[in-house]
Amino acid sequence: MLGGIGAMITGSALAGSASGEEHGNDEESGSGNTLGTDGRRTTYEGTLNENDKRDTYSFEAVAGEGIELGMTVRNLAPGRDARMTLVDPDGTEIGELPTDNPNRGAYATNAEEPDLGNSVVGGDVAELTGGYCVRVTGADGTVTEPIEYELSIRIVKLDRFDPNEDRESATPLESGETVEGVIAGYDHDWFAVEANEGNEFTTDYEVVREVDLFDQALVLHTPGDETVEIDGSQATVTATESGTYYLHVGPDDQTTAADFLSKESYRLTIDVT
């Protein structure tokens, strides 16, 4: 199987501790805590206070791997909300959001909404190989009361085509070629197929392993940048112009924080006749 759910690294839990100072090896910190490159899950415990307003945890990731984050504030109360921020090797803040109510349950706690609980998630696909870091701060950048938290960082394998997160990095497919991939709540898979005007696309999409937490959305993008939603597991579309067509496989617009880290494996074939 080409990168199915079974290929994901489950890893073992490791515990670390933080004193509330800077950790990691970004531009404002020392050597710190390093996750490593073997795909394990690591859990850290830390405390933010008025003097130490940011903790940084650095780790290595390979392009195409999934980065999954979880944070729990143990003493959550108004004034003790925390935020985690994922930063790539170029120093750019990244991190996908759930598509439905993206500000609920992702990246930052909100003690004013007790129904959300005290835990949040986050994640993204590594598009670069190198050193990443997670920064934990007060939700608005300030800390007025001690914030006790637990941070989990997990690296997982997705499929052999990742990172193909946008049109520019789309995976080229031949007509009739069958591929097997993995989609997550934070993952987007793009595929490119050549066609001539009048050709017919037949898209055959099959869920191999279903978690029943979110649905995928399949959207075909034409050379003229028009979009056609693919409805159902098998559909036929007539090419209106010659050029490169792109199929986007991604989470639908109903993903929430609860299913953001869920994954399903799929099998895809596109026939052009």
C-alpha positions as CSV (number, residue, x, y, z in Angstrom):
1,M,0.0,0.0,0.0
2,L,1.4,3.4,-1.0
3,G,1.4,5.3,2.3
4,G,-1.9,4.2,3.9
5,I,-2.9,4.7,7.5
6,G,-1.0,1.7,8.6
7,A,2.2,3.4,7.5
8,M,1.8,6.1,10.1
9,I,4.3,6.3,12.9
10,T,2.6,5.7,16.3
11,G,5.7,6.1,18.4
12,S,6.1,6.2,22.1
13,A,5.4,8.9,24.6
14,L,8.3,10.8,26.1
15,A,8.1,13.3,28.9
16,G,10.0,16.5,29.2
17,S,9.8,19.5,31.4
18,A,10.1,23.3,31.0
19,S,10.7,25.9,33.6
20,G,8.8,28.6,31.7
21,E,12.0,30.0,30.1
22,E,12.9,29.9,26.4
23,H,13.6,26.5,25.0
24,G,14.7,25.3,21.6
25,N,17.1,26.7,19.0
26,D,15.4,29.5,17.3
27,E,16.7,33.1,17.0
28,E,15.8,34.0,20.5
29,S,16.7,30.9,22.5
30,G,19.5,28.5,23.4
31,S,20.0,24.8,22.7
32,G,16.8,23.6,24.5
33,N,14.4,20.7,23.9
34,T,14.7,18.8,20.6
35,L,12.2,16.3,19.4
36,G,14.4,14.5,16.9
37,T,13.7,13.0,13.5
38,D,12.4,9.5,14.2
39,G,8.7,10.5,14.3
40,R,8.1,9.9,17.9
41,R,5.5,11.8,20.0
42,T,7.0,14.0,22.8
43,T,5.1,15.6,25.6
44,Y,6.3,18.6,27.6
45,E,5.1,20.2,30.8
46,G,5.7,23.9,31.3
47,T,4.6,27.0,33.2
48,L,4.4,30.5,31.7
49,N,4.7,33.4,34.2
50,E,5.0,37.2,34.0
51,N,8.8,37.1,33.7
52,D,9.0,34.1,31.2
53,K,6.3,34.8,28.6
54,R,7.3,32.4,25.9
55,D,8.4,28.8,25.7
56,T,9.9,27.4,22.5
57,Y,10.3,23.8,21.5
58,S,12.3,22.9,18.5
59,F,12.3,19.7,16.4
60,E,13.2,18.3,13.0
61,A,10.7,17.3,10.3
62,V,11.0,16.0,6.8
63,A,9.0,17.5,3.9
64,G,5.8,15.5,3.6
65,E,5.4,14.5,7.2
66,G,2.4,15.5,9.3
67,I,3.0,17.7,12.3
68,E,0.3,17.3,15.0
69,L,0.0,19.4,18.1
70,G,-2.0,19.2,21.2
71,M,-2.0,21.5,24.3
72,T,-3.9,21.3,27.6
73,V,-3.9,24.2,30.1
74,R,-4.2,22.6,33.5
75,N,-5.2,25.6,35.5
76,L,-7.4,27.2,32.8
77,A,-9.3,30.3,34.0
78,P,-10.0,33.8,32.7
79,G,-6.7,35.4,32.3
80,R,-4.9,32.1,31.9
81,D,-5.5,31.3,28.3
82,A,-2.5,30.1,26.2
83,R,-1.7,29.9,22.5
84,M,0.6,27.6,20.6
85,T,2.2,28.7,17.3
86,L,3.9,26.5,14.7
87,V,6.9,28.0,12.9
88,D,8.6,26.5,9.8
89,P,12.4,26.5,9.0
90,D,12.1,29.9,7.2
91,G,10.6,31.5,10.4
92,T,7.1,31.7,8.9
93,E,4.1,31.0,11.1
94,I,2.1,28.1,9.6
95,G,-0.7,25.9,10.8
96,E,-3.9,24.8,9.1
97,L,-7.3,25.6,10.7
98,P,-10.5,23.5,10.9
99,T,-12.9,24.6,8.2
100,D,-15.9,25.0,10.5
101,N,-15.6,27.7,13.2
102,P,-11.8,27.7,12.9
103,N,-11.4,29.7,16.1
104,R,-13.0,27.1,18.3
105,G,-10.7,24.5,19.8
106,A,-7.6,25.2,17.6
107,Y,-4.3,26.7,18.8
108,A,-5.6,28.9,21.6
109,T,-7.7,28.2,24.6
110,N,-10.7,30.3,25.6
111,A,-11.7,30.1,29.2
112,E,-14.8,32.3,28.5
113,E,-16.3,29.3,26.6
114,P,-16.2,26.5,29.2
115,D,-17.9,24.0,26.8
116,L,-14.7,24.0,24.7
117,G,-12.7,22.4,27.6
118,N,-9.1,23.1,28.4
119,S,-7.4,21.4,25.4
120,V,-6.7,22.6,21.8
121,V,-5.2,21.0,18.7
122,G,-3.2,22.2,15.7
123,G,-1.3,20.8,12.8
124,D,0.1,21.1,9.3
125,V,2.1,19.2,6.6
126,A,5.8,20.0,6.6
127,E,6.6,21.5,3.2
128,L,10.2,22.0,4.0
129,T,12.9,19.7,5.6
130,G,14.6,21.3,8.5
131,G,14.1,22.7,12.0
132,Y,10.6,23.6,13.1
133,C,9.5,25.0,16.5
134,V,6.3,25.4,18.6
135,R,6.0,28.6,20.6
136,V,3.7,28.7,23.7
137,T,2.6,32.1,24.9
138,G,-0.3,33.8,26.6
139,A,-3.3,33.9,24.2
140,D,-2.9,37.6,23.7
141,G,0.9,37.6,24.1
142,T,0.9,38.6,27.7
143,V,1.0,36.6,31.0
144,T,-0.5,38.1,34.1
145,E,-1.0,34.9,36.1
146,P,1.0,31.6,35.9
147,I,-0.2,29.3,33.1
148,E,0.4,25.6,33.6
149,Y,0.3,23.6,30.4
150,E,1.1,20.3,28.7
151,L,2.3,20.3,25.1
152,S,2.3,17.3,22.7
153,I,4.2,17.3,19.4
154,R,3.8,14.3,17.1
155,I,5.3,13.6,13.7
156,V,3.4,11.1,11.5
157,K,3.8,9.7,8.0
158,L,1.1,10.6,5.6
159,D,1.6,9.3,2.0
160,R,4.5,9.2,-0.5
161,F,3.0,12.1,-2.5
162,D,3.1,14.7,0.3
163,P,3.8,17.5,0.3
164,N,1.4,18.2,-2.5
165,E,-0.5,20.9,-0.7
166,D,-1.3,23.3,-3.5
167,R,-1.5,23.5,-7.3
168,E,2.2,24.4,-7.6
169,S,3.3,21.1,-5.9
170,A,0.6,18.9,-7.4
171,T,1.4,15.3,-8.2
172,P,1.3,14.5,-11.9
173,L,-1.0,11.5,-12.9
174,E,-1.3,9.5,-16.1
175,S,-4.7,8.5,-17.3
176,G,-5.7,5.3,-15.7
177,E,-3.0,5.5,-13.0
178,T,-4.2,4.4,-9.6
179,V,-2.7,6.0,-6.4
180,E,-3.3,5.4,-2.8
181,G,-3.0,8.3,-0.3
182,V,-3.9,9.6,3.1
183,I,-6.0,12.7,3.9
184,A,-6.1,14.4,7.2
185,G,-8.1,17.3,8.6
186,Y,-5.1,19.5,8.1
187,D,-3.9,17.9,4.8
188,H,-4.6,18.9,1.2
189,D,-3.7,16.6,-1.8
190,W,-3.4,18.0,-5.3
191,F,-3.1,15.9,-8.5
192,A,-2.5,17.2,-12.1
193,V,-3.8,15.5,-15.3
194,E,-3.4,16.6,-18.9
195,A,-6.4,16.7,-21.2
196,N,-7.7,18.0,-24.5
197,E,-10.9,19.8,-25.1
198,G,-13.7,17.3,-25.4
199,N,-12.0,14.6,-23.3
200,E,-13.9,13.0,-20.5
201,F,-12.6,12.7,-17.0
202,T,-13.9,9.8,-15.0
203,T,-12.8,10.1,-11.4
204,D,-13.0,7.0,-9.3
205,Y,-12.5,7.8,-5.6
206,E,-12.7,5.0,-2.9
207,V,-12.2,5.3,0.8
208,V,-9.9,2.4,1.9
209,R,-10.0,3.0,5.6
210,E,-12.7,5.3,7.0
211,V,-12.7,6.9,10.5
212,D,-16.2,8.5,9.9
213,L,-15.2,11.8,11.5
214,F,-15.0,14.0,8.4
215,D,-15.8,13.9,4.7
216,Q,-13.5,14.7,1.9
217,A,-14.3,17.3,-0.8
218,L,-13.1,16.7,-4.4
219,V,-12.9,19.8,-6.6
220,L,-11.6,19.8,-10.2
221,H,-9.8,23.0,-11.4
222,T,-9.8,23.7,-15.1
223,P,-6.9,25.5,-17.0
224,G,-9.1,28.6,-17.0
225,D,-9.4,28.4,-13.2
226,E,-13.0,27.3,-13.2
227,T,-14.0,24.8,-10.5
228,V,-16.2,21.7,-10.7
229,E,-17.2,19.9,-7.6
230,I,-17.0,16.1,-7.9
231,D,-20.1,14.7,-6.4
232,G,-20.0,11.0,-5.3
233,S,-17.2,8.4,-5.4
234,Q,-17.4,8.2,-9.3
235,A,-18.1,11.0,-11.6
236,T,-17.5,12.0,-15.3
237,V,-16.7,15.6,-16.4
238,T,-16.1,16.8,-20.0
239,A,-13.0,18.9,-20.5
240,T,-14.0,22.3,-21.9
241,E,-10.5,23.3,-22.9
242,S,-7.1,21.8,-23.4
243,G,-4.4,22.0,-20.7
244,T,-3.6,20.9,-17.2
245,Y,-6.5,20.0,-14.9
246,Y,-6.0,19.9,-11.1
247,L,-7.9,17.7,-8.7
248,H,-8.0,18.9,-5.1
249,V,-8.7,16.3,-2.4
250,G,-9.2,17.9,0.9
251,P,-11.3,18.1,4.0
252,D,-14.8,19.4,3.5
253,D,-16.1,22.6,5.1
254,Q,-17.4,20.8,8.2
255,T,-14.2,19.8,9.9
256,T,-13.9,20.8,13.6
257,A,-11.2,20.7,16.2
258,A,-12.6,17.3,17.3
259,D,-11.8,15.7,13.9
260,F,-8.9,17.9,12.8
261,L,-6.2,15.2,13.4
262,S,-8.3,12.4,12.0
263,K,-7.0,10.5,8.9
264,E,-8.5,8.4,6.2
265,S,-6.8,6.4,3.4
266,Y,-8.1,6.5,-0.1
267,R,-7.6,5.1,-3.6
268,L,-7.9,7.4,-6.6
269,T,-8.0,6.7,-10.4
270,I,-8.6,9.4,-13.1
271,D,-9.3,8.1,-16.6
272,V,-9.1,10.6,-19.5
273,T,-10.8,9.3,-22.7
